[in-house]
Amino acid sequence: MSQESAIRQAARQAEARPLDNRSKHLRRLVVEGLLGGGRGHIGSSMSPIEILRVLYDEVMRFDPAQPKWTGRDRFILSKGHGCLAQYALLVDKGFIARETLGTFCKKDSILGGHPEANKIPGVEASTGALGHGLSIGVGMALAARVQKRDSRVFVVMGDGEINEGSVWEAAMSAGKHRLSNLVAIVDYNKIQSYAFTDEVQPLDPLPEKWAAFGFDAIEVDGHDVEALSKLFRELRYDGDKPTAIIAHTVKGRGVPFAEHQPSWHHKNKFTDEEVRAIAAALEDA
């Protein structure tokens, strides 16, 4: 069995593993946002939870009391439509108040359907027009090098997003400048807006493509907290290559009837029955 096949199989097996309390807690915060707005990208917000959890819990340096602290690491959610995942972590870490989640997508709220840097403490870049986050991350990583700071930059992208040509222009630049303080993470859940990636634009062999652009490309089960922790601990941020992490995930993870379902990419309105079903499913996940 190839490494890729083994990791895909591991990701499928992840569906059979129960979520621990930490992962459930963060997903409950996502649901609070969905309830507040009555709409949202549930599938896209559930798939990267463990990736963000490990980054915020164990890897990144930040200070919620000083969101602009110069020595912080930078995080960019390039797949901005999955913003409820980032909002959950920002609430959990104390950047924003929990009750703010109830204002998601409402008039005058700081929490829009895509993250905005000048409104939300802890958000480094406004994203949502897909394909721009990695370019911003390249600029931040170069700035850190020029200013002789050891800040690292982590960019989470959607798999459908990397159809954008601008992603590969940024990747080419990162490879040229050997930005080892830059980590590009692909949330590879195999579904993009309302269709499977294989039907829209097949992406494989994905690791080889990133490697061809000068990255050290690594695959991982994106729901395996221990595997993610080990991977980030062992990364070399002072080497001579940027890193691309291909994280195999399940869209809608934690809500079985939404998992692998393109129709759950986004909902304009949740019915009361759906809300009750989501809440119950999370408790049993």
N, C-alpha and C positions, 0 to 999 in steps of 0.2 A: 504494500500500500504506500502511495506517495505521501510526502509530508502534508501536502495540501489536502489530500483525501482524508488523512488522519485527523486533521484539524477540523475539517467540515463535519466529520463524523462526531468529533468531540463536541462541536457546537450543537449538533442535533441531540446528543446525549444531555447537553445542558438543560434542554427543555424538561427532561425527566427529573432533574435535581430540584429540590425545593429551594426557594429563595430564603436567604437568612434574614434576620430581623432588620439589619441595616439596609439591605436592598429593598425590602418591603417598605420601610419607612420613607425612603427616597421616592419610591413609586407612588406612595400615598400623597406625597407633596405634589407630584405631577398631576394626580387626579384632582387635588384641590384647585389647581389652576384651571383644569378643564371645566370643573364645575363652575368656577367663577366666570369664565368667559362663555361657557355653554358651547364651546367649539375648540378645535385645536388638532394638532398633528400628534395623535396618541401613539401610533406605531413608531414614528421617527423619534419620539421623546423617550420611549421605553427601551429601545435597542442599545443606546450608548450609556446607560446608567452605570454599569460596573466600570466602564472605562473612566468616566468622570469621577466616580467614587474613589477609585485608586489614585487618580491624579490629585484630587483635592485632599484626600485623607493622608496620603503617604508620600507624595512626590513633590508637589509644587510648593514653593515658598511664597507666602502672601501674608498680608496683615489687614483684616477687615476694618480695623480702626484707621488704617492709612492705606486706602485702596490705591493711591498713586505712589506708594513707597518705591523709590528708584531701584532698589535691589530685588524687587519681586520677579518671579517668573511670569511669563505672559501666556494666557490661554485664549484661543480664538475658536469659537464654535462657528465654523464656516457654513455648516448646514443650519442656517439660522432658523429655519422652520421648526427644528427640534428644540427650540429655546426652553421649553418647559423643563427639560432635563437640566439645563444650566441654572435656571431659576431655582429648581429644587436644591441644588448645591449651594447657591448663593444665600438662600434662606437658611439652610442647615448650618452654614459657616458664619452667619451673622452679618452678611453684607446688607441684606434687606430684611424687613420685618415679615413674619409669616403671614400676617393678615393681608399683606400686599398681594399675595397670590389670588385672593378673592376678587381683585380688581383686574385680573388678566383680560386684556383685549377690550377693556371698557374705556369710555371717554375720559381723558385726562390722566389715565393710569401711566406709570412709568414702564409697565410691563406690556409691551406690544406683542404682536404675533411674530416679530423678529427682534432680536436684542439690539438695543441702541446704546452706544458707548457713552454719550454725553448725558444720558438720563439715569443709567443703572450703575451703581457702584459695583466694581468688580468686572464689568464688561469692558474688554479692551478694544473691540472693534465692532462697528455696526455691520451686520451681515444679513444675508437673506437673498440678495441678488447673488445667486450661486456662482462659485468659481473665483471669488476674490480673496477668500481668507488666506490661502497659502501665499499669495503675493504679498499681503500685508505682513504675514509671518516672516517672509524672507527679509522684508525691510526692517522689521524689529530685530531679527537675529543679526543682520549686518550692523545695525546701530549699536547693539550690545558689544559687538566685536570692536567697532571703531572706538567706542567709549570705554573699552577695557573693563566691561562689567561681565560677571559670570552668569547673567540671567539666561534662562532657557525659554524657548518658545514651543508651545504645543498647539497644534492645529488639528481639530477633528473635522473631517469632511464626510459627506455622504457618498455612497457608491455611485448613484446616478449623477451626482455633482461632478465627478471626475470625467464625465463626457465633455465638460467645458474645456476648450482649448487653452484658456488662460491658466488652468491648473498646471498644464504641462509646460507652459512658458515659465511659470514660477519654479517648477521642479528643475527645469534646465538651468535656471539661474542659481538655485540652491546647490546643485551639483557642481557648477562651475566654481562657486565660491567656497565649496567644501564646508558648508555650514553645519558643523557637528552639534551646534547648540539649537538646532531646529529638528523637531520631531513631527512628521506628518502622519496622522492616524486616519485610516479609512474605516468607517463604520460599515462593514461589508455585510449588510442584511439581505442583499440580493433582490430588493424591491425598490423601485423608484416610483414617482408619482403614478399610482394606479396601474402599474404593470411590473413584471419581473425584468430585472436588468438583462437577462439572457435574451428576452424577446425584443427589448428596445435597442440595446447596444452591448453585446457580449464584452466582458472585461478581461477574462482570463487570457493568458497567464499573468495575473496582476503583479506578483512579486518580481517577475522577470522584467516587467515594464518599468517599475520603479528603479530596479537595479540598473537598467540601461541608462537611466537619467542620473546615475552617480550616487544613488542612495544605498545604504545598507538596509535591505528589505527583509522583514521578519513577519511570519504569520503567527497568530495566537487565537485561542478561543476567547472571544471578547466578553464572555460572561463568567469566565473562570478567574475569580479574584486573586487566588494564589498565583496563578500563571502570570497574570498581568503585573502583580507586585514584583515577582521575580524578574520579569522582563525589564521593567523600568529601573529596578535596582542595578541591573547589570549593564545598562546602556552606557556607552562612553560618550560623554558630552564634550570631551576635549580631544576627540579623534580627528579624522580628516574627511569624514563623510556625514551628510545628514542621514537621518533614519526615517524609514517608512514602515509603519506597523499596519499590517493587514489584519484587522480584527474581525473574525467571523462572528456574526451576531444573528439574533432572531428578531425580526421586526415585530413589535408588539409584545416583547417578552414580559411574561407575568400575567398576561390576560389571554388565556388559551384560545378563546374564540376570535381574538384579533391577531394571533400569531400567524405569520406567513400570508396574511390576507391583504392584498393590495387595496381592497375597499376600506380598510382601516387606516390608510395613510393619513387621511384628514377627514374630520367630520365638521360640517357647518353647524349642526345642532344635535345635541344629545337628547334622546328621549329619557324620561324618568326610568323606564325599564332598563335602558342601556346603562345608566349611571349606577343603578342598584346592582346590575350584573357585573360591572367592572369592579366595584367595591368588594363584592363577594368573591370574585375570582382572585383578586389580589390576596385576600386572606387565606385562600386555599393553595396559593401558588407555592 
